[in-house]
Amino acid sequence: MPIRITGMNSGLDTEALVSELVSAYRKKTEKYTKAQTKLSWKQDAWKSLNTKVVSFYNNISSMRYSSAYSLRSATVSDSTKAKVSASSSAVNGTYAVKIEQTAKSGYLTGAQLKSDITESSTLKDLGYSAGNGTITVASGDKVTDIAVTEDMKVSEFVNALKGAGVNANFDSSNHRIYVAAAKSGKENDFSLSGSDAAGTSALASLGLAVNSNADMTMYKAWASYAKNENGEAYITGFDADGKAITNGVYSEDKTKAEIDAILTNMTTYRTTVTNNKSQIAYAKAYQTAQNVSSKLNDTTKETTLKNLLAESKLDGKYVSQDGTIYEQQNDGTYKKKGSDEKFGVSEADLNAQGITLSNADEKLKELELEAGLAKKTTNKDGIEIVEVDSAAVSAYKTALSTVSSYEEDTANADAVDQVKNAADLDALISDLQAEYDDAEAYLEKYSLLNDANFTADSVTAKISNAANVLEDPSALPVSAGATRVDAENAVIYVNGARYEDSDNTFTINGLTIEAYATTGNDDISVSVSNNTQGMYDKIKSMLKEYNTLINEMTKLYNADVAKNMEPLTSDEKEAMTDKEVEQWETKIKDSLLRRDSTLESLKNSMTTTMLSSITINGKSYSLSSFGIKTLGVLNASENEENAFHIDGDSEDSLVSGHADKLMAALSEDPDTVMTFFKELTSKVYDKINAKMRSTTISSFNVVYNDKEMAKEYSDYTETISKWEQKLEDMEDSYYKKFSAMESALAKLQSQQSSLASMLG
């Protein structure tokens, strides 16, 4: 930039003169800048509208299927006994329901302890003097041993119970310990039993010793491991008094040796279960991934497919031949995904490098079709489309993740080689599964012993104690005042069929029944019918969203013209208030889609489709057949002539007084209503879908020419840059000339001064 000398010698306002001389160039620059600004506002207007169109499109998708309309309602004759709801799969009719028993949780109320006992009291304070002992807590499938000592505090024992999976509390007011199962039902019941004589004594001191069915079940389970040399049970049954009948051959030493062998085997089988489970999952995942690879038969295609599937969103993204993903920028350029480059390159630049881009969504469908993850089908309009198997795609993505995770662990190297080198992968999986099943069966058979902390000594002590208890259950100490309620399952009958569950909620043939109380000898009735109100509300909700969308389209299309109004320059904004600027720009923004041909096409397509007729069983129906109509230009509010109103809608004052044809039709012939709206929403869905297909001028899932606008925006950027450079060049040229003039004048003035000085 040349040195800019103002009119020091000439007295001229150089800057003002230059500004005037280049004003034509500045106006050109401002012209294109304003045009680009308007285009940006137009892009924003379309983006906002497009979001609403896509939302409507997605929301009506489910209404194309019967499941969206198969709504059911259920009523129960006695709501104090049960609550009943019905899903779409429930069969209309009346059901007889009898509640024989509600589910109960196991509950133990401990005996009242001495009045001076607190949470800080020790077991010794409770009278316990047997030294170290063990109490076994079984809660559902969880078995936990609690070590007890004379110095153990009441609070510590209660916390240990909680850690074992039961609810426990010490009531300092009543001086009792309360224990309850975490969940209801027999399978979730709990038991407290002494693993040894000291443990049994500790339970008595804590006031928790009761002779309950649940506790005796645990003792029987432990005693079952006391076998003779022929594998016969030590305890063969129980007499009338509940005492165990023994075969008299129980040997503690013999049992200890057998238990030791079992525990050793269990260590091996645990490893087998863990290793085989993960290797089987890997083998199946590897097989799934290979099936796709074999169909593609091209590593580049496979890479591209993986890259595209890894993306959460493909809108505005493109992919090159090698699988690299590019993202289209607002200015129409393409930036490599994950690149640190600040700016992307144009399509022409990419082509010059031999890089050809494909629409990411279309490329994905192409690869999915080739890989067997999609199939070609023809819609009702005769248009061939690609239908993606979402379940297969999901399975493939999961398989890729599983394979990657498993192979990253170097400890799995041998197992990976075994899978990859297998001559028959199905046979290998079958063999691994057989080993797994055998190990699982062994662990299940000896489930009580499945604890890595067990030793033969500790297990044998439990078995011995259990055997002694069962030989004479009456010898067990019982805490006076302690009560035990065993858990129970809920039992109900529906139309004579019996159902049993651990909680009070049953799901039966589309009905969800929550039992509150028993019904005695009398049944309660449940009536299931079509939920006409639910179907009505669903249709109304769809029409409400449509009306909001079509009203906005109509308003945008009919907007007032912003004649001779352009975006403001910085100087123009300075001369106006903020409110005036806002009003000015709002006026322009509101007019940008006025009489827009793309908007007109979309609006007309939707309104025409909504007014179409559909033939059902030889009879023609339209929305008006169900009392759903527009009010027309003369009666509707401004820009609402395309909105639909439901006759009899209590929330719509314009038609609330009319007969409710829709509700009447839903009550009398719901199948016809359902069929009509299925077909209608399918038509609307397909029309919008056709508008959202990717083209050379628009992206996938976009209803306007976003690509074309992006290119136009980029062209403006280039044009503005050129005119800004021209402006700068002209300014520099004029300033050079004025500088030269000022220099010449300065020299002339200097000569004149010298001459005057010489002449005196």
N, C-alpha and C positions, 0 to 999 in steps of 0.2 A: 504494500500500500504506500503510495507516494506521500511525501510530507504535504500537508494541507495548510497553505498560508492564506489567511483571511485577508480582507481588503485593507491592509496596513498602509499601503501607498495610494491605492485607488479610491479608498473610502467606500468600496462596494460591499454589499452583504453577500459574500461569496456563497455561503451555505444555502441561503435562500434561493439564489440564482441557480445553483446546481440542483437543488431539490426540485425546482420548477422544471428545469431542463430534462430531468430523468423521471418526471411524474408519470409519464406514459408507461415506463417499465415497472414502476412501483404499483401502478393500477393493475397491470397484467398479473403481477405476483399476488396481489390482494385478491384478484378475481379467482385465481386457481386455489388459493388458500381457503377462501370462503366456500368454494365448490367442494373441496375436500372435507371441510367441517360439516357441511350439509350431508355429505355422503356418510360421514361417521355417525351423525345423528340418525340417519336413515337405517344404518346397520344396527344401531342400538334398538331402534323401534322394532325392526324385524326380529332381532334376537329375543326381545321381550315377548312378542306375539308368538314366536316359534315355540318358546318354552311352554306357553299355555296350550298350544295346539298339540304338542307332544304329550303333555299331561293328560289332556282329554283322550287322545289316542290310546294311551296306556290304560286309562281307567275304563274305557269301554271294551277293552280286549276280552275281559272275563265274561262280559255280557253276551258274547257270541256262543256261549255254551250253556247247556241245560242246568249245570250245577249252580249257576249264578241265580237261577230262579226257583230251584227246588227247595224253597224255604218252608220249614214246618214250625208249628207252634204246638205246645203241649200244655194241657191243663190237668190238675190232679184234684180228686174229690176231697181230700183232706190234706191241706198243706201243712198241718202240724205233724204229720207222719213222714212226709217225703217231699222233696223238691224234684221236679222232672223237667228236663229240656230235651228238645228234639233237633237232630241235625237234618240235613237235606236227604240223607239216605233212609230216614225213618219212614215206616209204612203207615199211611193214614188208617185210623181205626181206634177201637177202644181196647185197652189192656187191663187185665186183672192183676193187681200187684199185692202180694202178701209179704210182710216183713216179719220173719220168724224171730230174728235175733240181730241186734246191732253189734258192731265190732267194739271190743273192749281192749284196753291196754292192761298188761300185767301190772299189779300194784301191791306193794308190801308196806303195811303200817307196822313199824317196829314197836316192841313193848316199851312201856314207860320206864325210863331209867331213873336213877336216884335224883332227887331235886337239886342236888349240888353239882350235878354234871353239866359242864359247859363244853364249848367247842375246843377249849384248851385242855380239857381233861384227857388223860391217857387211858389206854386199855387196862392198865394196872389199876387205875382208879375205879374202873368198871368191875373189877374182880377177876380179871384175866391173869393167869399165872403159869400158862403152859409154855412160855418161851417163844421161840420162832415157829411160825406156822404159815400156811398158805390158804387163801380163800380163792376159789375159782368163780369168776363171773362170766356167764354166757349171755350174750345179748344178740339175738338174731343169729347171724353166722359168725360173730366175733366171740372169741374165748380169751379171757384175760386172767392171769394169775396176779393176785395182790398179796405181797409179803406182809405179814403182820408180826408185830413185836409188842412186848409189854409197854414200851415207851412211845408207841405210836399214838398220836393225838386223834381225837374224834374228827376234827376238821380235815386232817390228813387222810383219814380213811374215806370220808365223804368225797373228797377231791379225787381219790383213787377210783371210787365208784363211777364218778362222772367221766373219768378218763377211759373207763372200760365200756362206755357207750350207753349208760343208763342215766336217768334223771335221779338225783339224790339231794337230800336236804336234811339238816338237823334243825329241828324246831326247839329253840331254847326255852320257849314258853311252856311247851308241853313235854319237853325232855324226851322226844322221840326222833328216831331216824326214819325218814320216808324214802322209799325207792320205787321208781316207776319205769316202765319200758318207754323207750323213745318213740315208738310207733305202736299202733294198735294191731291186733291180729295174732294168731297162734305162732306164726313163723317169726314174729318179732318179739316174742315173749323173752323174759330174762329168768335166770336162775342164780341162786347163791348157794354154793356148796363148799364143804371143807375138803381141801385136797389131801389133808391129813387130819389126824386126831386133834392136833393143836388148832388147825383152821376151823374145825367143827366147834371146838370150845370157844374160839374167838367170836363166832357168829352168835353163840348163846349169850356171851357177855355183852355184845352190842345190841341185844334184844331182837336179833334178826333170824333166829333159828325157828323155822317152821317146817312142818312135814307136808310140803306141797307137791303136786304132780310134776310141776316144772323142775323142782329141785331133784326129785327122785329120778326123773328122766336123765339128768346129768350123771347121777351115780350109776345108773344102768349102762349108760354109754361108756363110761370108764371101765366098768366091770366086764364089759363085753370083750375086752382085750385079754382077759384071763382065760387062756385056752389050755386044753391038755395036749399031749403029744399027737393026738389024732385030729387036732383042730376043732374039737368039740367045746362048746361053751361051758365055762365053769358053772355059771348059773343057768339052770335049765327051765326055771319057771318060778312061780310064787304060790304059796299056799293060801288058804282062806283068810289068814291073819295078815297077809302081805309080806310074810317072811320069804326070803329066797330059798329055793330048793337047789342044793349044790350037788355036784357029782363027786366031791371029795378028793379030787386029784390036783387041785390048785397048788402050784409050786412057785414061790416068789423068785427063786433062782432061775427056774426054767423060763418064767415070764420075762425076767430081766434080760436074758440072753436073746429071746425073740424080739423084744422091744428094741434092743440095741441094733439088731440087724435091720429092723424096720426103719429106724431113724437114719441109719447109714444109707439105705436105699432111697429114702426121701430126699436126701441132699442131692443125689444124682438125678432123681426125677424132677426136682425143682429146676435144675439147670436145663434139663431137656425141654421142659415146658417153656421156659423163658426163651431159649435159643431157637427152638423150632417154631414158636409162634411168630417171632420176628422174621425168621428166614422164609417161612411160608408166605407171609405178607409181602416180603421182597420178591419172591419168586412169582407170585401172582401179578404183582405190579410190573415186574420186568416182562412178563408174558404179554400183558396188556399193551405196554409201550412198544414191544417188538411187533405185535400185530399191526399197529399203525405204521411203524417203520417199513415193514415188508410191503405194505400197499403203496406207500409213497415212493419207495425204492430210489430215494434221492436225499442225501444228507442235507443239501441246501434247503430243499423243501421242508424237511423235518425241522431244521433250525428256524425257518420262517414261521412255521406253524406254532412252534413253542413260544417264539417271541410274541406273536400276535395273541396267543391264548393267555400270556402273562399280563397283558394289558387289561386294566379295569374298564377302559373306555377307548373306543377306536374312532370316535367322531373327530374329524379334522386331521387324521393321521394317515400316512402313506407308508408303503414298504417297497424297498428296492429288491433287486433280484437276489441279493445275498442275505436277505432277511433283516437288514437294517431298517429301523423305523424312523420316519421323518414326521415332524409336526408342522402343519401349515400355520404361519404367523398371520397376524391381522393385515399385514401389508402384502400378503400373497406369496411371500418367500417360504422356503422350507428349511427348517432347522433339524439337524440330526439329534435324535433323542439322547439325552445324557451328555451332549456336547457342551464344552465350556465356551464355545464361540459365542460372542455377544450377538452377532447377527447371522441369519441364515442365508441361503443362496436361492436364486430364482430357479424356476423349472428349466429355463434355457441354460443356466450354468451347470445344472445337474446333467442335462442332456449332453453338454459339451464334454463332460467327464465320462460319458458312456453309462450314466446312471439313469435308468428308466423307473419311474415310480408307478405303483399301482395303488388304487384305493384300498386301504387296509381292510375294511369290512368286506369288500367284494373278494379280495384275495383270500381272506380267511375262509369264506364260504367255499371258494374254489378248492382250497386245500382240504377242508373238512369233508367235502364230497369225495375227493380222491382217496382220503384216508379211511373212508367208511364211517365217518362220524356224522354224515348227513346223507340225504337222498333227494332226488328230484321228484317233484310231484306237480300236479296241475290243479290250480284252484278252479272255482266254479265259473270264473270268467274266461277259462281256457288259457290262462297265463301260466307258463311254466316257472315254478319257483323252487328254490332250494330250501328244504325243511331240515333244520339242524336237530340232531338227536342230543338234546341237552344232557340227558343222563349219561350217554356215552362220552360226551365231551368232559363232563365232570369226573367220570371214572378215569379218563385218560390223564387229566390234570393231576388228580390225586395220585395216580400211578407214577407220574414223573417226579412228584415231590417225594414219594416213598422211596423210589429208586435212588434219587440223589442223596437223601438223608442216610440211607443204609450204606451206600458205597463210600460216603465220606468218612465213616468210622473204619479205621485200619484194622480193628479187631475182627471185622467181618470179612476180611480178605479171602480166607479159605471158603467160607460159605458163598461168597460172590462167585468165586471160580467154579464151585460145584454147580451153581445154577447156570452160569454162562456156558459151561462145557457139557451140560447134561444132554445126552443123546435123545432122551424123551423127558421133557420138562413136566408133562402131566404125571408121568410115573414117579418122578422125583417128589413132586408135591404130594402125591398119594402116599409115598413111603414116609415122608416127613410127618404127614398128618396122622398116619397110623402110630408112629412113635409118640407123637404128642398125645393122642387119645389114650394110649396105654399108660403113659405117665400121669395124665389127668385122672384116670380111673383109679390108679394106685393111691394118689394123693387124696382122692375123694373117699376111698375105702377107709383110710386111716386119717380122716380129716381132723380129728381131735389132736392128733400127734403132729400136725403140720405146723410146727413152730421150731425155728432154727435154734432157739434157746433151750429146748428140752434136752435133758440127758436121760439115760436109761434109769438112773437112780430116782430122779424126780418123777418120771412117769410111773415107774413101778410102785412108788409110794402112793400115788393117786389111786392106782388100780387096787392096791392092798386095802386102802382105806374104804374105797367104794365097795369092795367085796365084803368087808366087815359090816358096813352100814346095811347092806342089802340082806345079809344073813339075819339081822334082827333090827328092822327099821324102828321098832318101838324103843330101842335103847338110845336113839338119837335124842339129844337134849332139845326141848322145845321152850321158846321164850314165852312165858305167860303174858297174855294180853296182845301178842303179835297176831296180826291177821293177814292173810294172803288172798288176793283175787287173781286167779289165773286169766290169762288173755283168752279172748274168744274172737272167732271170725264172724263177720256179718253173714247172715243167711236170708235170702229173699226168694220168692217164687214169682215168676212172670208168666201168666197164662198156664200155670201148673208146672213149669220147668224150674228146677232148683238151681240157684246160683250161690256161690260162696266166695268171699274175698276177705282180705285182711283189713280193709277199711270199709267205710260206709258208702262209697261211691262206686256204682256199677255202670259200665257202658255196654249196652245190649242192643244190637240191631238198630243203631242210630239213636237210641234213647240213652240219656244220662240220668241215672236215678241216684239221688242222694238220700239215704235212709236216715230219718231222724229218730223214730221210735217204732216199737213193735205194733203190729196191727191186731194182735190177738187172733180170734177165729174168723174175723171179717176181713174181706179184701177191700182195698181202695181201688178206684178206677182211674185210669190215665187215658185221656182222649188226645189223639194226634190228628191234626188237620192242616190244610194248607195255610200258611201264614200270609193271608192276602194283604195285610197291612205292611208286612215286611217287603213283599214284592212291589206293592204300590210305592213305598218309600224309595226303593232301589231305582225304579223307573223315574220317579220324581227327581231324585238326586242327579241322575244322568241328564235329564232335561234341563235342570237348573244350571249345570256346568256348561251344557251346550248353549243355553241362552246367554250366559255371561260372555262366552267366547264369541258367539255370532254377533252380539250387540257391539262388542268392541271392534270387530271387523267392520261392521256397518258404519260405526262412528268414524273409524279411521278412513274408510273409503269415501264417506260423505263430508269429510272435514272441510271447513272454510278455507278458501285459498288465501295464502299469505302473499298477496300481490306486491311485487317490488320490494319485498323484504329479504334481506340477506344477513348472514352472520356479521356481527359487529367487529370492527377492528379495535385495537387497544385504545387508540385515540378517541374513537366514537364512544367506547364504554366510559372513558374518563369524563365525558360531557353529560353522562346520564347517572341517575341514582341506581343503586343495586336492584331495587324493585322494578324500575323501568327496564333494566337489562333483562331481568328474569322474565317479565311479561313479554318482551320482544322475542326472546329466544323460544319461550313456550309456544307462542303463536306460530313460529316457523316449524318447530318440532311436531306440533299437532297436525300440520298440513302435509307432512312429507310422504304419507301413503295415500294421499287423495288421488282417486281415480287410477291407482296403481293396477296395472294389468295382471300382475301375479296375484295380488290380493283379490282382485275381481274373480279370477279363475278359481281360486281356492274357495272363496265365499259362495260362488254360484254352484260349485260342485257339491258343497255340503248342504246348502239349502235345497237344491234339486233332489238330492238323495233322500233327505229327510221327508220330502213330500211324495216319494215314490210309493207305488202300490205293491202289495205282496199277496200272492195267491196261496191260500191254505185250504186244502180239501175242496178245491174247485171254486172257492169264494174269494173275491178280492177284498183286501183290507188296506187301510192307510191309517195314519195317526188320527185322522178325524173320525174314524170308525169307533174310536175309544174316547171320543170327546176331547181330543188334544188338537188344538188349532192355533194358528196365528191370528192376530187381530186385524192385520192388514194395515196399509199405509194411512188410511183415513182415521182409524180408531186407535192405533198404537201410539205410544209416546215416540218422540223423536229418536230415530235410529234403533227402534225396537220392533220394527215391523216384521222381522224374521224370527222373533222369539215365539216359543210355543207356550200355551196356557192350558192347564188341565181343568176342564169343567168341574165345578164342585169343590175345587181346592180351597179349603177354608182360609189359607194364608194368602190367597190371591183375590183381592177385593173386586177385581174386574170380572171374575167368572165364578166367584164363590156361590152365587145364587143359582147357578145352573145345575142340572141333574148330573150326578157323578157317574158317567158311563164307564170310566176306567175301573173303579171299584166294583161296579156291578158285573163287568166282564170278568174280573179276577175271581169273583165269587161264583159265577155261573160256569165259566169256561176258561180256567186258568191255563190249560194247555195251549189254547189258541193264542192267548195273550203272550205266553212264553215263546211260542214258535215265531210270532210276528216280530217281537223285539230281538230275538236271536238273529233273524234274517236282516232286520233293519240295521242293527248295530254292526253286523258283518259287512253290509254294503258301505256304511259310513267309514268303517275301519279300513276297508280295501281302498276306498277313494283317497283317504288321507295317506295311506301307505304308498299309493301310486305317486302322490305328490312329494314324498320324502325319499324317493329312490335317488341314488347317487348318479349324477350326470357330469358332463364336462363343465357345467356352470354352477352346479350345486352339490353339496356334500350329502352323505347319508343322514337320514333323520332330520333333514332341513327342508322347509317348504318354500324357501326363497333362493334367489341366485347368489348365494354367499361367496362362491368362488369368483364369479364375475365381478361382484362388488369389491372383493379383496384385490383383484387385479386392477380395477379402476382406481382404487385407493393408492396402490403402488405406482400407477402411472402418474397420478396427481403429484405424489412425492417427488418423482423424477422431474416432472415439468416445473414444479415450484423451485426445485433446486437449480434448474437451468436458468429460470428467470431471475432468481436471486443472484446468480453469478453474473448474468447480463447487467443487472442493476449495479452490482458492485464494480464491474468493468467500466460502465459508462460514467459512474461517479468518479472513478479514478482518472479516467480520460479528461473529464472536464476540470477536475482539480489540478491536473498537470498543466493544462492550458492556462488556467487562472494563475497558477504559481509562476509560470513563465512570464505572464503579463506583469505580475507584481514585481518580479525580478527585473524586468525591463524598465518598468517605471522607476524602481529604486535606483537603477543605474543612471537613467535620464536625470532624475532629481539630483543625483550626486554630481553629474557633469554640470548641470545648471548652477549648482552651488559653487562649484570650482570656478566656473566662468565669471560669475558675479563677483567672486572674491578677487579675481584677477583684474577686473574692470574697476575695482575700488568702490 
